[in-house]
Amino acid sequence: MKIILAPMEGVVDHLMRDMLTRIGGYDLCITEFIRIVDQKLPARVFTRFCPELQNGGKTVAGTPVRVQLLGQDPNWLAENAVRAVELGSPGVDLNFGCPAKTVNKSRGGAVLLKETEQLYLIVKAVRDAVPAQFPVSAKIRLGYDDTSLTLANAAAIASAGASMLTVHARTKSDGYRPPAYWPWIARIKQQTDIPLVANGEIWNAADAALCQQQANCSDIMLGRGALAMPNLAQSIRSGAAAMPWPQVLELLMRYSEFEINGDKGQYYANRIKQWFSYLKLQYPQAADLFQQLRVLRKSSDILATLNQALLHSQHA
Ligand SMILES: Cc1cc2nc3c(=O)[nH]c(=O)nc-3n(C[C@H](O)[C@H](O)[C@H](O)COP(=O)(O)O)c2cc1C
């Protein structure tokens, strides 16, 4: 079983990857998408999204981090993919699942799921350009509005030479509404010869087991669940209980200190609030604390509130 930490724009940055891979259980991380339009991006853009490139393409804990690209132009994607691996990314992942309007308007992300031939051309161009020893993977949803092209799209991506396909088992129109249609992954597997990774709606070890069974697929990718339960990968591997709340608070403090002092300090308040929106699903204490944090804008106020909660939990 491989467990992959999902790419999540605006949430899973290098600090989050650092923390979650230190807790352990992950075999691979995928970065937030880097949008490619009509140029070869400078190295600094790649290292901003993936500072791990300066650490041999791995997190501090040693987990490989693969750069994800999003775009619609095969040649520009290929050129940037080559640059990503030259800079140290252990492979490249291609995003064909992003539902964002701005991205889809410029024919990137999920809208490409309506264009099977274009999917093929993109994967083929990137695969042909990137040296063979580096994996080129892709991530799809089941479709844009419906599942009429699911099997054709998976087959196109496989025949273009992709080495792995992650399937978020919902259409773009389904958004993030449960359920995820895991049996669709088993259908893809029956028809298409490519290593698959099942993704969507895995929140605990029982979900993971059911997903693996219904998808007939042992490799899984964890997104929001990984944020709701920071030790989810370990829990799936060993049956461990959810990390106790005081330990989560310590993580929150560590994340805050890094994030505030890092290059993206201005995003801290939003990022921590977004993380809370997932923690609330697992920890009732997070819901209470979020009530206090919600109205705070200044990093120092948020940090002080977290600190207080930590002290309180240690003396409880
Ligand atoms: C806030 C947010 C940001 C995301 N950003 C990306 C992204 O940059 N690239 C991508 O391929 N998927 C992205 N996704 C989709 C996730 O990788 C994953 O496929 C989806 O959340 C379903 O998995 P889950 O149910 O385990 O969360 C994002 C999802 C969320 C909620």
The ligand as an ORCA input file, in Angstrom:
! r2SCAN-3c Opt
* xyz 0 1
  C      -8.566     23.480     -0.712
  C      -8.250     22.420     -1.747
  C      -7.205     22.626     -2.637
  C      -6.896     21.665     -3.613
  N      -5.846     21.883     -4.477
  C      -5.521     20.931     -5.412
  C      -4.381     21.085     -6.260
  O      -3.639     22.075     -6.204
  N      -4.145     20.096     -7.168
  C      -4.939     18.977     -7.283
  O      -4.669     18.107     -8.114
  N      -5.984     18.800     -6.441
  C      -6.280     19.736     -5.515
  N      -7.330     19.517     -4.651
  C      -8.052     18.214     -4.688
  C      -7.423     17.235     -3.670
  O      -6.104     16.905     -4.042
  C      -8.250     15.934     -3.578
  O      -8.321     15.359     -4.859
  C      -9.668     16.198     -3.078
  O      -9.656     17.040     -1.954
  C     -10.386     14.884     -2.734
  O      -9.705     14.194     -1.711
  P     -10.209     14.234     -0.174
  O     -11.664     13.864     -0.181
  O      -9.307     13.245      0.516
  O     -10.014     15.632      0.297
  C      -7.655     20.472     -3.689
  C      -8.709     20.268     -2.773
  C      -9.006     21.215     -1.815
  C     -10.147     20.956     -0.855
*
